Structure formats: structure tokens, C-alpha cells
């Protein structure tokens, strides 16, 4: 598939997605949002992809929503026609269940959240609004020394978007999440690392080197089906009420994975002191209980 606003490359098991509108600081427009959702469908389907890196072209990571169309960028009344659907019922009240009333950034965040491959953010420069929020459902975030992020919703007269009211407190804690979002200030890489949002801060020229180093470790040493399951187990555990829920799904995972060729290969490769060659594939060998959240209890 070809893309206009992003660049997509796969090499040696690592997919790299580059936001590619450098002339507007990689600002997010509807096409970029739709292309990012589509490319995650592509990475999930491709068994050759073991890890995904997201970065930005040029000086910025993502300068937030594209404001070039003016002050009505967040106005659903003005923009619903682009979605080919009104947000209003016949009686004039807003129908919040309609697709046109949904936050586009939230659709993107939910798609990244659902990824079956680990996602590494390589934040090369400034990211504000959705440019900051879209990093939250990524699993590992690395910032160059030039990275800057700001959760600027209140400064634009809006509220949390991109599911950030769920993600941000879970990533950095409620007190820091509220401080950062109430002030709306843009923070440098050192503060973001100290606050727990960035795993690492590296010299700018070493950003993709570090991201690929982490992706390479995942690709060379781990079972793809195990990673797909563990990623969802960890993220979804954040909403669990009791550790018994974790025990239930871990037990299912150990029971099903323990009898697969992957488990045998994991032991043999360890004993033989070599890199493993795990045979099971995400596209064909996920266990029969996956996805468990589709059970009636979890709807």
C-alpha cells in the first residue's frame, strides 16, 4: 500500500513509520490519521514485522493538529461533512454514538493500543497535542535531546483527546498527568524522562540507532506470539479489579504456550547457547482464547 503523509519501510524484521509532512512540522490531518491506522493493520498482518518504530521527518515529531484551516479545526459542526455524517439527530440533539462525533485522535490511539507488535516511539523533536498524546499507547518511548512534548489541550480551549485521560495518568501518575495537562506547557526531554514518559534520552544523532537496538533485541530473542499476548496482557491489566484476573489469563497463556513448538525451541536454544528460531506466527498461531476481551464479561 502506498501512503502520502507517512513513509513506511520494513528491514530485517523492523518496521519504521515516519511521519512525513516536514513542511508543516508533521502536523496531523485526517489523511495522516487514516494512513497511520491503516499502516498498523499492515504491521499486524505481516509476520516478518517483529517490532514497529515511529518517528518524524525533519525538525519535529508531530506539531499537533493541522491548524492551517483555521479556528474551526475542532468544530464538529464544521467538520462532520468531511466524515459524510451529521452529529445531530432529527430533533437537533447531538448523537454522541455516531462516528462523526468521535475524536479522530482517539481512533488512532485505540489502534496503536490494539497492536500485536511492540511499538517504539523515537521522538526526534517537538510534539504537542495529538503529537504528544499519540506517543502514550506506545510501549517504549525514546527521546532525542531535542525532544519536546506538551499536553496543550486547555491552552487550545479543548480537553483531553487521543484517549489521553486514560493513558497519561497510567504512564506518569495522576498528579504529574494533571500538572502537565493543567499547565499545558511544553516540556524538554530531561523533564519527560524524569517524569517517566521517556525511557531514554539520547543524543539526536543516536535516536534511531537506540530505537533499532531495542527493536533488534526483541526481534532476535523473543517469540512473536508471546510478545503479542504479553503486550495485550500488560496494557489490559491496567484496568483489572483484582490480581485473580491476571492469574486467569496468565494461566491460560502458560497452558497453551507451554505445549507449543515455541516453548520447546526456547528451552533448546538456551541449552545450545544460540539464538532461537521460533516457528509460531501471529497470523496463524494465536491461542483459541484470544482475544479474551471479546467474551461477554469484557464487553
SVG drawing of the C-alpha trace seen along z (x, -y; Angstrom):
<svg xmlns="http://www.w3.org/2000/svg" viewBox="-37 -31 63 61">
<polyline fill="none" stroke="black" stroke-width="0.4" points="0.0,0.0 1.2,-3.5 1.0,-6.4 1.1,-10.2 1.7,-11.5 3.8,-8.8 6.8,-6.7 6.7,-3.0 9.8,-0.8 10.5,2.8 14.0,4.1 15.3,7.1 12.1,7.6 11.8,3.9 9.1,1.6 9.8,-2.1 6.9,-4.5 8.0,-8.1 5.5,-11.0 6.3,-12.7 4.9,-16.3 8.1,-18.1 7.0,-21.4 4.2,-21.7 6.2,-20.0 4.4,-16.7 1.1,-18.2 -1.8,-15.7 -4.5,-15.9 -7.3,-13.4 -5.4,-11.7 -2.4,-11.1 -4.7,-9.7 -6.3,-7.3 -2.9,-6.3 -1.5,-5.6 -4.5,-3.4 -4.1,-1.6 -0.3,-1.0 -0.9,0.7 -3.3,3.1 -0.4,3.8 2.2,4.4 -0.2,6.7 -0.7,8.8 3.0,9.1 4.7,11.9 8.0,10.5 7.5,7.4 8.7,8.1 8.7,4.5 7.5,1.1 9.3,-2.2 7.5,-5.6 9.4,-8.8 9.1,-12.1 10.8,-13.6 12.7,-16.8 12.8,-19.0 9.6,-18.0 8.0,-14.7 4.4,-16.0 3.3,-19.6 -0.3,-18.6 -3.4,-19.0 -3.0,-20.8 -4.4,-24.3 -4.0,-25.6 -7.8,-25.6 -8.3,-28.0 -10.1,-28.2 -12.8,-25.7 -10.4,-22.7 -12.0,-21.2 -15.6,-22.2 -17.6,-19.0 -20.4,-21.1 -17.9,-22.4 -16.1,-19.1 -18.8,-16.5 -19.4,-16.9 -15.9,-15.5 -17.0,-12.3 -20.1,-12.2 -22.3,-12.0 -24.1,-14.6 -23.5,-14.5 -27.2,-15.5 -30.4,-13.5 -33.5,-14.7 -34.6,-16.6 -31.4,-18.6 -29.7,-16.9 -26.2,-15.5 -25.9,-11.8 -22.5,-11.1 -22.6,-7.5 -22.1,-8.5 -18.8,-8.0 -18.6,-11.7 -18.8,-12.7 -15.8,-10.5 -12.4,-12.0 -10.2,-11.1 -7.1,-11.0 -8.8,-8.5 -9.4,-6.2 -5.6,-6.3 -4.7,-5.7 -7.0,-2.8 -5.5,-1.3 -1.9,-1.6 -3.2,-0.1 -4.5,2.9 -1.2,3.5 0.0,7.1 3.6,5.9 5.6,3.8 5.7,0.1 8.7,-2.1 8.4,-5.8 11.6,-7.6 10.7,-11.2 13.0,-13.3 11.7,-16.8 8.6,-18.7 5.2,-17.0 2.2,-18.9 -1.5,-18.0 -2.0,-14.8 1.7,-14.8 2.3,-14.2 -0.8,-12.1 -0.2,-9.6 3.0,-8.5 1.2,-7.3 -0.1,-3.9 3.4,-3.2 5.3,-0.7 8.8,-2.2 9.5,-5.9 13.0,-7.2 13.6,-10.9 16.5,-12.7 17.9,-15.6 15.8,-17.8 12.5,-16.1 9.8,-18.4 6.3,-17.3 3.3,-19.3 -0.3,-18.3 -1.7,-21.6 -5.5,-20.9 -6.6,-23.5 -4.4,-26.1 -6.5,-25.5 -9.8,-25.6 -10.5,-21.8 -10.0,-18.8 -8.1,-15.5 -8.1,-13.8 -6.4,-10.7 -7.6,-8.7 -5.0,-10.6 -7.3,-10.9 -6.8,-7.1 -3.2,-6.7 -1.4,-9.7 -2.2,-9.0 -1.3,-5.4 2.0,-6.2 3.2,-9.1 0.8,-9.0 -2.3,-11.1 -0.5,-14.0 2.0,-14.6 -0.6,-14.0 -2.8,-16.7 0.1,-19.2 1.3,-18.7 -2.1,-19.0 -3.5,-21.8 -0.5,-24.0 -0.3,-22.9 3.4,-23.7 5.9,-22.1 8.5,-20.1 12.0,-19.2 13.5,-15.8 15.1,-15.7 11.8,-16.5 9.9,-14.0 12.5,-11.3 12.4,-12.2 8.6,-12.1 8.6,-8.6 7.3,-9.3 10.6,-8.7 12.5,-5.5 15.7,-7.0 17.1,-10.4 20.0,-10.1 22.0,-12.5 19.9,-13.4 22.1,-11.5 21.8,-8.3 18.0,-8.3 17.2,-5.8 20.3,-3.8 18.9,-3.3 15.4,-2.5 16.7,0.1 19.0,1.6 15.9,2.2 13.8,3.4 16.7,5.7 16.9,7.3 13.1,8.0 13.3,9.4 16.3,11.7 15.4,13.1 11.7,13.4 8.7,15.4 6.3,13.2 3.2,14.9 4.4,14.5 5.1,10.8 1.6,10.2 0.0,11.8 2.2,10.2 1.6,6.7 -2.1,7.1 -1.9,8.7 0.2,5.9 -1.9,3.0 -5.2,4.5 -4.2,5.4 -4.2,1.7 -8.0,1.9 -8.3,5.1 -10.0,5.0 -8.2,7.9 -5.0,9.9 -7.2,13.0 -8.0,11.7 -4.3,11.6 -3.9,15.1 -6.7,16.3 -5.2,15.0 -1.6,15.9 -2.8,19.5 -4.4,19.7 -1.2,18.4 1.1,20.8 -1.2,23.7 -1.5,23.0 2.0,21.7 3.8,24.4 2.8,27.1 3.8,25.3 7.0,25.7 7.9,22.2 8.3,23.3 10.5,26.3 12.6,24.0 13.0,21.5 14.5,24.2 16.6,25.9 18.1,22.6 19.0,21.7 20.7,25.0 22.5,24.9 23.6,21.3 22.2,20.0 19.6,17.5 16.1,19.1 14.2,19.7 10.6,19.6 8.2,21.2 4.8,20.0 3.3,17.0 1.0,14.2 -1.1,14.6 -1.9,18.3 -1.0,19.5 -2.6,17.2 -4.3,19.4 -8.1,20.0 -8.9,17.8 -7.5,14.7 -8.9,12.1 -10.3,12.7 -11.8,9.2 -14.4,10.2 -16.0,12.5 -19.4,11.1 -17.9,10.3 -15.4,7.9 -17.7,6.1"/>
</svg>
